[in-house]
Amino acid sequence: MEQTLLLLSIFRLMHPRALIPSTTALATLAPNGRERGILAGANVVMPNLSPSGERSKYALYDNKASMGAEAAEGLALLDQRLKSIGYVIDKSRGDYK
């Protein structure tokens, strides 16, 4: 996790306008993994919008976070968690310009 966060921050410095996701993998590794990814330089979160009954079909690794703030029904929780570190969700397009 620490190496991933370090690499996220280096990539942010190298590509200041890039869209860099704070991934579900970070949220799986640590309870505050997504927030730590954002604080390290990521600027995108991608909640799982698949219906809850279908999510197991997309499990790429064991114990993947797929409920709570990771899920579409948890957008309010995700919003709250990001606000706790000083960020807000912007749902507009994120095209690289």
DAJO-V970169 format. One record per residue. N is the residue number from 1. RES is the residue in one small letter. BURIAL is # if it has 9 or more other ideal C-beta (glycine too) atoms within 8 Angstrom, else .. D_CENTER is the distance of its C-alpha to the mean C-alpha in Angstrom with 2 decimals. Layout:
N;RES;BURIAL;D_CENTER
N;RES;BURIAL;D_CENTER
//
This chain:
1;m;#;13.61
2;e;.;15.65
3;q;.;16.56
4;t;#;13.07
5;l;#;12.33
6;l;#;15.79
7;l;.;15.31
8;l;#;12.22
9;s;#;14.58
10;i;.;17.47
11;f;#;15.88
12;r;#;15.02
13;l;.;18.70
14;m;.;19.94
15;h;.;18.15
16;p;.;17.70
17;r;.;17.20
18;a;.;14.81
19;l;.;11.57
20;i;#;9.21
21;p;#;5.69
22;s;#;3.43
23;t;#;4.06
24;t;#;5.56
25;a;#;8.27
26;l;#;7.34
27;a;#;7.10
28;t;#;10.28
29;l;.;11.95
30;a;.;11.94
31;p;.;11.84
32;n;.;10.21
33;g;#;8.14
34;r;#;4.76
35;e;#;7.53
36;r;#;9.39
37;g;#;7.17
38;i;#;7.49
39;l;.;11.04
40;a;#;11.72
41;g;#;11.30
42;a;#;8.04
43;n;.;8.30
44;v;#;6.16
45;v;#;3.58
46;m;.;5.58
47;p;#;7.29
48;n;#;10.14
49;l;.;13.14
50;s;.;15.69
51;p;.;18.44
52;s;.;18.11
53;g;.;21.26
54;e;.;19.98
55;r;#;16.68
56;s;.;18.67
57;k;.;19.79
58;y;.;16.41
59;a;#;15.92
60;l;.;15.83
61;y;.;16.29
62;d;.;17.75
63;n;.;16.09
64;k;#;12.77
65;a;#;10.80
66;s;#;11.58
67;m;.;12.97
68;g;.;12.45
69;a;#;9.33
70;e;#;7.83
71;a;#;10.95
72;a;.;12.60
73;e;.;15.12
74;g;#;12.79
75;l;#;11.83
76;a;.;14.26
77;l;#;12.77
78;l;#;9.27
79;d;#;11.52
80;q;.;13.56
81;r;#;11.11
82;l;#;9.97
83;k;#;13.71
84;s;.;14.62
85;i;#;13.41
86;g;.;15.00
87;y;.;12.51
88;v;.;12.89
89;i;#;11.29
90;d;.;13.36
91;k;.;13.85
92;s;.;16.24
93;r;.;16.28
94;g;.;14.51
95;d;.;17.28
96;y;.;17.94
97;k;.;21.30
//
